């Protein structure tokens, strides 16, 4: 980024996650919100649409917003259907991208990594920008280095269409980079519907529960002879926990080229020690 003030475009600006992040952008001295993306509020000012103190407008698409008001960073909190095209549009416009939406697979991120490297921009993506969720991921990675058996359960609201959640998918893929857990009964030898054993995501069995009353909860259970270790993160009813991690990513993404996944990669060094924010 060429200026000390980081210009931000927020896709999904009228969504559930946006209010505390928009308020934090308004308070930040080094960040400025220059535009938003929301089809339902396109054409309105940021002040009218979301009560932001920033000048600027809301547009119907990422491409429109970035053409009208150039931004250094695109933040995406939209949907599984919209996030892929949005990230591609951001990269094509030369913007760095912070991805908080779920729905992208490891194959999608491999493609986006190639596009981002060719454009010389960075993408920081996290299934969950909560610091507590990042600590869960790092603790699970440490456990997977020493324990042989684990499974992941992902809980979310009844209306969440994408399975598994981005948090659970990212956790499974990060553990898969360490090793795959040992299997009890191989899938080919199961008696009954194999779907009952969950989906195979990067070698881990992942079970998605969709029921009213859940927001997003992620649990990984490690099993051994005569003992169990359970690590679990429960998100509350507000999006406040995602603010600090999102802003950290906005500030750091300019130093990245290609895709970087997981908030824990910004919080911890490879040996597990804590990095400065």
ROLUM-191348 format. One line per field, with one value per residue: residue in three letters; chain; x, y, z of N, C-alpha, C, O in turn. Coordinates in steps of 0.2 Angstrom, whole numbers, plus 5000, padded with zeros to 4 digits. Each point is the difference from the previous one (the first is absolute). Example, Ala and Ser with C-alpha at 12.3 -4.5 7.8 and 13.67 -1.06 7.14 Angstrom:
2
type	(Ala Ser) $
mol	(A A) $
n.X	(5066 4993) $
n.Y	(4972 5006) $
n.Z	(5039 4993) $
ca.X	(4996 5004) $
ca.Y	(5006 5006) $
ca.Z	(5000 5001) $
c.X	(5004 4996) $
c.Y	(5006 5005) $
c.Z	(5000 5003) $
o.X	(5005 5003) $
o.Y	(4999 5006) $
o.Z	(5003 5001) $
END
This chain:
277
type	(Unk Unk Unk Unk Unk Unk Unk Unk Unk Unk Unk Unk Unk Unk Unk Unk Unk Unk Unk Unk Unk Unk Unk Unk Unk Unk Unk Unk Unk Unk Unk Unk Unk Unk Unk Unk Unk Unk Unk Unk Unk Unk Unk Unk Unk Unk Unk Unk Unk Unk Unk Unk Unk Unk Unk Unk Unk Unk Unk Unk Unk Unk Unk Unk Unk Unk Unk Unk Unk Unk Unk Unk Unk Unk Unk Unk Unk Unk Unk Unk Unk Unk Unk Unk Unk Unk Unk Unk Unk Unk Unk Unk Unk Unk Unk Unk Unk Unk Unk Unk Unk Unk Unk Unk Unk Unk Unk Unk Unk Unk Unk Unk Unk Unk Unk Unk Unk Unk Unk Unk Unk Unk Unk Unk Unk Unk Unk Unk Unk Unk Unk Unk Unk Unk Unk Unk Unk Unk Unk Unk Unk Unk Unk Unk Unk Unk Unk Unk Unk Unk Unk Unk Unk Unk Unk Unk Unk Unk Unk Unk Unk Unk Unk Unk Unk Unk Unk Unk Unk Unk Unk Unk Unk Unk Unk Unk Unk Unk Unk Unk Unk Unk Unk Unk Unk Unk Unk Unk Unk Unk Unk Unk Unk Unk Unk Unk Unk Unk Unk Unk Unk Unk Unk Unk Unk Unk Unk Unk Unk Unk Unk Unk Unk Unk Unk Unk Unk Unk Unk Unk Unk Unk Unk Unk Unk Unk Unk Unk Unk Unk Unk Unk Unk Unk Unk Unk Unk Unk Unk Unk Unk Unk Unk Unk Unk Unk Unk Unk Unk Unk Unk Unk Unk Unk Unk Unk Unk Unk Unk Unk Unk Unk Unk Unk Unk Unk Unk Unk Unk Unk Unk Unk Unk Unk Unk Unk Unk) $
mol	(A A A A A A A A A A A A A A A A A A A A A A A A A A A A A A A A A A A A A A A A A A A A A A A A A A A A A A A A A A A A A A A A A A A A A A A A A A A A A A A A A A A A A A A A A A A A A A A A A A A A A A A A A A A A A A A A A A A A A A A A A A A A A A A A A A A A A A A A A A A A A A A A A A A A A A A A A A A A A A A A A A A A A A A A A A A A A A A A A A A A A A A A A A A A A A A A A A A A A A A A A A A A A A A A A A A A A A A A A A A A A A A A A A A A A A A A A A A A A A A A A A A A A A A A A A A A A A A A A A A A A A A A A A A A A A A A A A A A A) $
n.X	(5004 4992 4991 5002 4996 4997 5003 4991 5002 4991 5006 4991 5001 4994 5011 4998 5005 4993 4990 5000 4997 4990 4994 5001 4993 4989 4999 4998 5009 4999 4991 5000 4992 5004 5000 4991 5000 4994 4999 5002 5011 4998 5011 5000 4995 5011 5001 4999 5009 5009 4996 5002 5010 5000 5010 4992 5004 4988 5007 4997 5008 5003 4996 4990 4998 5002 4991 4992 5001 5007 5001 5002 4991 5002 4992 5004 4991 5005 5003 4994 4990 4998 4999 4994 4989 4995 5000 4993 4989 4998 4999 4990 4994 5003 4990 5003 5004 4991 5005 4991 5001 4990 5005 5008 5001 5002 4991 4991 5000 4998 4989 4994 5001 4995 4989 4998 5002 4991 4992 5004 4992 4997 5003 4993 5004 4990 5003 5011 4993 4994 5000 4989 4994 5002 4995 4990 4998 5001 4991 4992 5002 4998 4989 4996 5004 4991 4993 4996 4996 4996 4994 4996 4999 4993 5003 4990 5001 4990 5001 5005 5001 5006 5003 5004 4999 4997 4992 4989 4994 4996 4990 4990 4996 4994 4989 4992 4998 4992 4988 5003 4990 5003 5002 4990 4990 5006 5003 5010 5006 4999 4997 4997 4991 5004 4991 4996 5005 4990 5001 5001 5004 5003 4991 4997 5000 4994 5000 4993 5003 4991 5005 4989 5001 5000 5009 5007 4998 5008 4997 5008 4996 5005 5002 4997 5011 4990 5002 4997 5001 4997 5000 4999 4995 4999 4995 5005 4994 5010 4997 4994 4995 4991 4996 4999 4993 4990 4997 4998 4990 4991 5001 4994 4989 4999 4999 4989 5006 4991 4999 4993 5004 4990 4990 4996 4995 4989 4993 4999 5007 5008 5007 4994 5010 4999 4992 5009 4994) $
n.Y	(4994 5005 4996 5011 5007 4994 4999 5004 4990 5006 4991 5005 5008 4994 4996 4989 4996 5002 4998 4990 4993 4999 4994 4989 4996 4998 4990 4992 4998 4989 5002 4996 5004 4992 4990 5001 4990 5006 4989 4994 4999 4991 5004 4991 5009 5003 5011 5003 4998 5007 5009 4997 4999 4988 5005 5004 4993 5000 4992 5002 5007 4990 4993 4997 4992 4989 4996 4996 4989 5006 4989 5003 5005 4989 5007 4990 5007 4992 4997 4991 5004 5006 4993 4991 5000 4997 4989 4993 5001 4994 4988 4997 5000 4989 4995 5006 4990 5005 4991 5006 5002 4997 4990 5007 4997 4989 4994 5001 4994 4989 4997 4999 4989 4991 4998 4994 4989 4994 4998 4990 4992 5007 4990 5007 4990 5004 4990 5003 5008 4991 5008 5003 5006 5011 5006 5003 5009 5010 5004 5005 5011 5008 5003 5008 5009 5003 5007 4990 5002 5000 5006 5001 5007 4998 5009 4996 5011 5001 5011 4995 5008 5009 4992 5000 4999 5011 5003 4997 5007 5010 5000 4999 5010 5006 4997 5003 5011 4999 5000 4990 5004 4997 4992 5004 5004 4992 5010 4998 5004 5010 5000 5000 5006 4999 5001 4989 4997 5002 5011 4997 5002 4999 4994 5011 4994 5001 5004 4998 5007 4994 5008 4998 5011 4994 5001 5002 4989 5003 4991 5002 4992 5003 4993 4998 4996 4997 5002 5009 5002 5006 5000 5008 5000 5007 4998 5009 5005 5000 5009 5002 4991 5003 5005 4996 4991 5003 5004 4991 4994 5005 4998 4991 5002 5010 4995 5002 4991 5004 4989 5007 4990 5004 5000 4990 4999 5003 4991 4993 4999 5001 5008 5007 5003 5005 5000 5006 5005) $
n.Z	(5000 4994 5004 5004 4992 5010 4989 5006 4995 5001 4999 4996 4993 4992 4998 5000 4991 4991 5003 5004 4992 4998 5008 4999 4992 5004 5006 4992 5006 5003 5006 4989 5006 4993 5005 4994 5006 4992 4998 5010 5001 4993 5001 5006 5006 4999 4996 4990 4993 5001 4994 4989 5006 4998 4996 4995 4992 4999 5001 4989 4998 5001 4993 5002 5008 4997 4994 5007 5005 4993 4997 5011 5006 4996 5003 5002 5000 4994 4990 5005 5002 5010 5009 4997 4998 5009 5004 4995 5004 5010 5000 4997 5010 5001 5000 5009 5003 5003 5001 4999 4989 5004 5002 5006 4989 5004 4997 5006 5010 4998 4999 5010 5004 4995 5003 5010 4999 4995 5008 5003 4999 5007 5004 5005 5001 5002 5003 5003 4999 5001 5008 5004 4993 5001 5008 4998 4993 5005 5005 4993 4998 5008 5001 4993 5005 5006 4995 5005 5010 4990 5008 4989 5009 4992 5007 4996 4997 5005 5004 5009 4992 5004 4992 5010 5011 4999 5008 4999 4993 5003 5007 4996 4996 5008 5003 4993 5004 5008 5000 4995 5001 5010 4993 5001 4999 4995 4995 4997 5009 4996 5011 4989 5004 4990 4994 5001 4991 4996 5002 4990 5011 4989 4996 4999 5010 4991 5011 4991 5008 4996 5007 5001 4998 4991 5006 5008 4997 5007 4995 5008 4994 5009 4992 5010 5000 4998 4989 5007 4989 5009 4989 5008 4990 5009 4990 5002 5009 5005 4994 5010 5002 4994 5009 5010 5002 5002 5010 5007 5000 5005 5011 5002 5000 5006 5010 4997 5000 4994 4997 5005 5003 5001 5006 5000 4990 5003 5002 4992 5009 4993 5004 4993 4996 5010 4993 4996 5008) $
ca.X	(4996 5005 4999 4999 4993 4998 4993 4996 4994 4997 4994 4995 5000 4994 4999 5000 5007 5003 4999 5005 5006 4999 5001 5007 5003 4999 5004 5007 5003 5004 4995 4994 4995 4999 4994 4997 4997 4993 4995 4993 5001 5004 4998 4999 5007 5002 4997 4993 4999 5002 5001 5007 5002 5004 4996 5000 4994 5000 5000 4997 5005 5007 5003 4997 5003 5007 5001 4998 5004 5005 5001 5006 4998 4993 4998 4994 4996 4993 4997 5003 4999 5003 5007 5005 5000 5002 5007 5003 4999 5005 5007 5000 5000 5006 4999 5001 4993 4999 4994 4997 4995 5001 4997 5005 5004 5007 5001 4998 5006 5005 4999 5000 5007 5003 4998 5003 5007 5001 4998 5005 4996 4999 4994 5000 4993 4999 4994 4997 5004 5000 5007 4999 5000 5007 5003 4997 5003 5007 5000 4999 5006 5005 4998 5001 5007 5001 4994 4999 4993 4996 4994 4997 4993 4999 4993 4998 4993 4996 5000 5006 5000 5006 5003 5000 5001 5007 5005 5001 5004 5007 5003 5002 5005 5007 5002 5002 5007 5004 5000 4993 4999 4999 4993 4998 4997 5001 4993 4998 4998 4995 4994 4995 5001 5006 4999 5000 5007 5002 5003 5008 5003 5007 5002 4996 4992 4996 4992 4997 4993 4996 4994 4999 5003 5007 5003 5005 5004 5005 5003 5004 5001 5006 4999 5006 4998 4998 4999 4998 5002 4995 5001 4994 4999 4993 4999 4994 4995 5002 5007 5005 5007 5003 5002 5008 5003 4999 5004 5007 5001 5000 5006 5006 5000 5005 5006 4999 4999 4997 4995 5002 4994 4999 5003 5005 5007 5002 5001 5005 5005 5000 5001 4995 5000 4995 5003 4997 4995) $
ca.Y	(5006 5006 5005 4998 4999 4994 5001 4993 4999 4994 4996 4997 5006 5001 4994 4999 5001 5007 5006 5002 5001 5007 5004 5000 5003 5007 5002 4999 5006 4998 4996 5004 4996 5004 4998 4994 4997 4996 5001 5003 5007 5004 5007 5004 5001 4996 5003 4997 4993 4997 5004 5001 5007 5001 5002 4994 4997 4993 4998 4994 4995 5001 5003 5007 5004 5002 5005 5007 5003 4995 4998 4996 4993 4998 4995 4997 4996 5000 4994 4995 5000 5006 5002 4998 5005 5006 5000 5001 5007 5004 4999 5003 5008 5002 5001 4995 4997 4997 4995 4997 4996 4993 4998 4998 4994 5001 5000 5007 5004 4999 5004 5007 5001 5001 5006 5006 5001 5003 5007 5003 5002 4995 4998 4997 4997 4996 4998 5004 5005 5001 4998 4993 4995 4999 4996 4993 4997 4999 4995 4993 4998 4997 4994 4995 4998 4995 4995 4997 4999 5006 5002 5007 5001 5007 5001 5007 5001 4996 5003 5001 4995 4997 4995 5002 5007 5002 4998 4993 4998 5003 4996 4993 5001 5002 4994 4996 5002 4997 4993 4998 4995 4993 4998 4994 4996 5004 5001 4994 4994 5002 4997 5005 5006 5002 5007 5001 5001 5007 5001 5000 5007 5000 4994 5000 4999 5006 4999 5007 5001 5007 5000 5007 5002 5000 5005 4996 4997 4995 4995 4994 4995 4995 4994 4996 4994 5002 5007 5004 5007 5004 5007 5003 5007 5002 5007 5003 5002 5006 4999 5004 4996 5000 5006 5001 4996 5003 5006 4998 4998 5006 5004 4996 4997 5003 4997 4993 4998 4993 4999 4997 4998 4999 5005 4998 5001 5007 5001 4995 4998 4993 4996 5001 5006 5005 5006 5006 5002) $
ca.Z	(5000 4998 5005 5007 5001 4996 4998 5001 4997 5004 4997 5005 5005 5004 5003 5007 5003 4999 5005 5004 4996 4997 5005 5001 4995 5001 5005 4999 4997 4994 4995 4998 4996 4994 4997 5002 4995 5003 4995 5002 5002 4995 4998 5006 5003 5006 5006 4999 5000 5006 5006 5001 5000 4994 4994 4995 4998 4999 4993 4999 4998 5001 4994 5000 5005 4999 4995 5002 5006 5001 5007 5001 5002 4999 5006 4998 5004 4996 5000 4996 4992 4997 5002 4995 4995 5004 5001 4993 4998 5004 4997 4993 5001 5003 5007 5004 5002 5006 4999 5006 4998 4999 4994 4995 5002 4999 4993 4999 5003 4996 4994 5002 5001 4993 4997 5004 4999 4994 5001 5005 5006 5006 5002 5006 5000 5006 5001 5006 5002 5007 5002 5003 4995 4998 5006 4999 4994 5002 5005 4997 4996 5005 5002 4994 5000 5005 5001 4994 4998 5001 4996 5001 4999 4998 5002 4998 5000 4996 4993 4996 4995 4998 5004 5007 5001 4998 5005 5000 4994 5001 5005 4997 4995 5003 5003 4994 4998 5005 4999 5001 5006 4999 4999 5004 4995 4994 4997 4995 5004 5004 4999 5001 4995 5001 5002 5007 5003 4998 4993 5000 4998 5001 5005 5007 4999 5002 5001 5001 5003 4999 5004 5003 5007 4999 4995 4997 5005 4997 5005 4997 5005 5000 5004 5002 5004 5007 5001 4994 5001 4996 4999 4997 5000 4999 4999 5003 4995 4997 4996 5003 5000 4994 4998 5001 4995 4994 5000 5000 4993 4995 5000 4998 4993 4995 5000 4997 4993 5000 5006 5007 5003 5007 5004 5004 4997 5002 5007 5003 4996 4998 5006 5005 5004 4998 4996 5002 4996) $
c.X	(5004 4999 4999 4993 4998 4993 4997 4994 4997 4994 4996 4999 4994 4999 5001 5006 5002 5000 5006 5007 4999 5001 5007 5004 4999 5005 5008 5003 5004 4996 4994 4996 4998 4994 4998 4996 4994 4995 4993 5001 5004 4997 4999 5007 5001 4996 4993 4999 5002 5002 5008 5001 5004 4996 5001 4993 5000 4998 4997 5005 5007 5004 4998 5003 5007 5002 4998 5004 5006 5002 5006 4998 4993 4999 4993 4997 4993 4997 5004 5000 5003 5007 5005 5001 5003 5008 5004 5000 5005 5007 5001 5001 5007 5000 5002 4993 5000 4993 4998 4994 5002 4998 5006 5004 5007 5002 4999 5006 5006 5000 5001 5008 5004 4998 5003 5007 5001 4999 5005 4996 5000 4993 5001 4993 5000 4993 4996 5005 5000 5007 4999 5000 5007 5004 4998 5004 5008 5001 4999 5006 5006 4998 5001 5007 5001 4995 4998 4993 4997 4994 4998 4993 4999 4992 4998 4993 4996 5000 5006 5001 5006 5003 5006 5001 5008 5005 5002 5005 5007 5004 5003 5006 5007 5002 5003 5007 5005 5000 4992 4999 4999 4992 4999 4998 5001 4993 4998 4997 4994 4993 4994 5002 5007 5000 4999 5007 5002 5004 5008 5002 5007 5002 4996 4993 4997 4993 4997 4993 4997 4994 4999 5004 5008 5001 5005 5004 5004 5003 5004 5002 5006 4999 5006 4997 4998 4999 4998 5002 4995 5001 4994 5000 4993 5000 4993 4995 5002 5006 5006 5007 5004 5004 5008 5004 5000 5004 5008 5002 5000 5007 5006 5000 5004 5007 5001 4999 4998 4995 5003 4994 5001 5003 5005 5007 5002 5002 5006 5006 5000 5001 4994 5000 4996 5004 4996 4995 5002) $
c.Y	(5006 5006 4997 4998 4994 5001 4993 5001 4994 4997 4997 5005 5000 4993 5000 5002 5007 5005 5001 5001 5007 5005 5001 5004 5008 5003 5000 5006 4998 4996 5005 4996 5005 4998 4993 4997 4996 5002 5004 5008 5004 5006 5005 5001 4996 5003 4997 4993 4997 5004 5002 5007 5001 5003 4994 4997 4993 4998 4993 4994 5002 5004 5007 5004 5001 5004 5007 5002 4995 4999 4996 4993 4999 4995 4997 4996 5000 4993 4995 5001 5006 5001 4998 5006 5007 5001 5001 5007 5005 5000 5003 5007 5002 5001 4993 4998 4997 4996 4998 4996 4992 4998 4998 4994 5001 5001 5008 5004 4999 5004 5008 5002 5002 5007 5006 5001 5003 5008 5004 5003 4995 4999 4997 4997 4996 4998 5003 5005 5001 4997 4994 4994 4999 4996 4992 4997 4999 4994 4993 4998 4997 4993 4995 4997 4994 4994 4997 5000 5007 5001 5007 5000 5008 5001 5007 5000 4995 5002 5000 4995 4997 4995 4998 5008 5002 4999 4993 4998 5002 4996 4993 5001 5001 4993 4995 5002 4997 4992 4998 4995 4993 4998 4994 4995 5004 5001 4994 4994 5002 4996 5006 5006 5003 5008 5001 5001 5007 5000 5000 5006 5000 4994 5000 4999 5007 4999 5007 4999 5006 5000 5008 5001 5000 5006 4996 4997 4995 4996 4995 4996 4995 4994 4996 4994 5003 5008 5004 5007 5004 5007 5003 5008 5001 5007 5002 5003 5007 4999 5004 4996 5000 5006 5001 4996 5002 5006 4999 4998 5005 5004 4996 4997 5003 4998 4993 5000 4993 5000 4998 4999 4999 5006 4998 5001 5007 5001 4996 4999 4993 4996 5001 5006 5005 5006 5006 5002 5006) $
c.Z	(5000 5005 5007 5001 4996 4998 4999 4996 5004 4997 5005 5006 5003 5003 5007 5004 5000 5005 5004 4997 4997 5006 5002 4995 5001 5006 4999 4996 4994 4995 4998 4996 4994 4996 5003 4995 5003 4994 5002 5002 4995 4998 5006 5003 5006 5006 5000 5001 5007 5005 5001 4999 4993 4994 4995 4999 5000 4993 4999 4999 5003 4995 4999 5005 4999 4995 5002 5005 5001 5007 5000 5002 4999 5006 4997 5006 4997 5001 4996 4993 4998 5001 4995 4994 5003 5000 4993 4998 5003 4997 4993 5001 5003 5008 5004 5003 5006 5000 5007 4998 4999 4993 4995 5002 4999 4992 4998 5002 4996 4993 5002 5001 4994 4998 5004 4999 4993 5000 5005 5006 5004 5001 5007 5002 5007 5000 5006 5002 5007 5003 5004 4995 4997 5005 4999 4995 5002 5005 4997 4996 5004 5002 4995 4999 5004 5001 4993 4998 5002 4995 5001 4999 4999 5001 4997 5000 4994 4993 4997 4995 4999 5006 4998 5001 4998 5005 5001 4994 5001 5005 4997 4995 5003 5004 4994 4998 5005 4999 5000 5006 4998 5000 5005 4995 4993 4997 4996 5004 5005 4998 5001 4995 5002 5002 5007 5003 4998 4994 5002 4997 5002 5004 5006 4998 5003 4999 5000 5002 4999 5004 5003 5007 4999 4995 4996 5006 4996 5006 4997 5006 4998 5004 5000 5004 5007 5001 4994 5002 4995 5000 4996 5000 4998 4999 5003 4995 4997 4996 5003 5000 4994 4998 5001 4995 4993 4998 5000 4993 4995 5001 4998 4993 4995 5000 4998 4993 4999 5006 5006 5004 5008 5004 5005 4997 5001 5007 5003 4994 4999 5006 5006 5004 4997 4996 5003 4995 4996) $
o.X	(5006 5003 4999 4999 5000 4995 5003 4996 5003 4995 5003 4999 5000 4994 5001 5001 5004 5005 5003 5004 5005 5004 5003 5005 5005 5002 5004 4997 5002 5003 4998 5002 4997 4997 5003 4999 5000 4999 4997 4995 5003 4994 5000 5005 4996 4998 4997 4996 4997 5003 5002 4996 5001 4994 5004 4995 5006 4996 5000 4998 5001 5003 5004 5002 5002 5005 5003 5001 4999 5000 5002 5003 4996 5003 4996 5003 4995 4998 5005 5004 5003 5004 5005 5005 5003 5003 5004 5005 5003 5003 5005 5003 5001 5004 5000 4996 5005 4995 5003 4997 5005 4997 4998 5001 5002 5005 5004 5002 5004 5005 5003 5002 5004 5005 5002 5002 5005 5003 4999 5002 5001 4995 5003 4996 5004 4996 4994 5006 5003 5003 5005 5003 5002 5004 5004 5003 5002 5004 5003 5001 5003 5004 5002 5001 5005 5001 5001 4999 5000 5001 5001 4997 5003 4996 5004 4996 5004 5000 5001 5000 5000 4999 5001 5001 5004 5005 5006 5004 5005 5006 5005 5004 5005 5007 5005 5004 5006 5006 4996 5004 4999 4996 5004 5004 4997 4996 4994 4996 4998 4999 5000 5005 5001 5004 5002 5000 5006 5001 5002 4999 5002 5005 5000 4997 5002 4997 5002 4996 5003 4995 5004 5001 5003 4997 4999 5003 4998 5003 4998 5002 5000 4998 5004 4994 5004 4999 5001 5000 4999 5001 4998 5002 4997 5002 4995 5001 4996 5004 5005 5005 5006 5003 5003 5005 5004 5003 5004 5005 5005 5002 5005 5005 5002 5003 5005 4997 5003 4999 5005 4995 5005 5005 5005 5005 5006 5004 5003 4999 4996 4997 5001 4996 4999 5005 4995 5000 4996) $
o.Y	(5000 5004 4994 4996 5001 5001 4996 5004 4995 5003 4996 4998 5003 4999 5005 5002 5002 5003 5005 5004 5003 5005 5005 5003 5004 5006 5004 5003 5005 4998 5004 4996 5005 5004 4997 5003 4996 5005 5004 5003 5006 5001 5006 4997 4996 4995 4998 4998 4995 4998 5002 5004 5006 4999 4996 5002 4997 5003 4996 4994 5006 5005 5004 5006 5006 5004 5005 5007 4995 5004 4997 4995 5005 4995 5003 4995 5003 4998 5002 4999 5000 5003 5004 5002 5004 5005 5003 5002 5004 5005 5003 5003 5006 5003 4995 5004 4996 5003 4996 4997 4999 5003 4996 4999 5005 5003 5002 5005 5005 5003 5003 5006 5005 5004 5005 5005 5004 5004 5006 5004 4994 5004 4995 5004 4997 5003 5000 4998 5005 4996 4996 4995 4994 4996 4996 4994 4994 4996 4995 4994 4995 4996 4994 4995 4996 4995 5004 4999 5002 4997 5002 4997 5004 4996 5005 4995 4998 4996 5003 4994 4994 5002 4999 5003 4995 4998 4998 4996 4996 4998 4998 4995 4998 4999 4997 4995 4999 4997 5004 4997 4999 5003 4996 4996 5005 4996 4999 4996 4996 4998 5002 4999 5002 5002 5006 5002 5002 4995 5001 5002 5000 5001 4994 5002 5002 4998 5003 4996 5006 4996 5003 4995 5003 5002 4998 5004 4996 5003 4997 5002 4997 5001 4999 5000 5002 5002 4997 5002 4998 5003 4997 5003 4997 5004 4997 4999 5003 4995 5000 5003 4999 5001 5002 5003 5000 5000 5003 5002 5000 5002 5002 4998 4997 5001 4996 5004 4995 5004 4996 5004 4998 5003 5004 5001 5002 5004 5002 5000 4996 4994 4997 5001 5000 5002 5000 4998 5003) $
o.Z	(5003 5000 5001 5005 4993 5004 4997 5001 5001 4998 5004 5005 5006 5002 5003 5005 5004 5001 5000 5002 4999 4998 5001 5001 4998 4999 5003 4996 4996 4995 5005 4995 5001 4996 5004 4994 5005 4999 4997 5000 5001 4999 5000 4998 5002 5005 5005 5004 5002 5005 5005 4997 4999 5000 5000 5004 5001 4997 5005 5001 5000 5001 4999 4999 5001 5000 4997 5000 5004 5005 4995 4998 5002 5001 4998 5002 5001 5005 4996 4996 4994 4996 4999 4999 4997 4999 5000 4997 4997 4999 4999 4995 5001 5003 4997 5000 5002 4999 5003 5005 4998 4996 4995 5006 4998 4999 4996 4996 4999 4998 4996 4999 5000 4997 4997 5000 5000 4996 5001 5003 4999 4999 5000 5000 5002 4999 5001 5002 5003 4997 5000 5002 4998 4998 5001 5001 4998 5000 5002 4999 4998 5000 5001 4997 4999 5002 4995 4994 5005 4994 5006 4996 5004 4997 5001 5001 4996 4995 4994 5001 4997 5006 4994 4994 5000 4999 5000 5001 4999 4999 5001 5000 4998 5000 5002 4997 4998 4999 5002 5002 4994 5003 5001 4998 5000 5001 5000 4997 5004 4994 5006 4997 5006 5004 5003 5006 5001 4996 5005 4994 5006 5004 5003 4995 5006 4995 5005 4998 5001 4998 5000 5003 5004 4996 4995 5004 4995 5004 4995 5006 4995 5006 4996 5002 5004 5006 4994 5005 4994 5005 4995 5005 4995 5004 5000 4994 4996 5001 4996 4999 5000 4995 4995 4997 4996 4995 4996 4997 4996 4995 4998 4997 4995 4995 5000 4997 5003 5003 5000 5000 5002 4999 5001 5003 4999 5002 5005 4994 5003 5001 5005 5004 4994 5002 5003 4994 4996) $
END
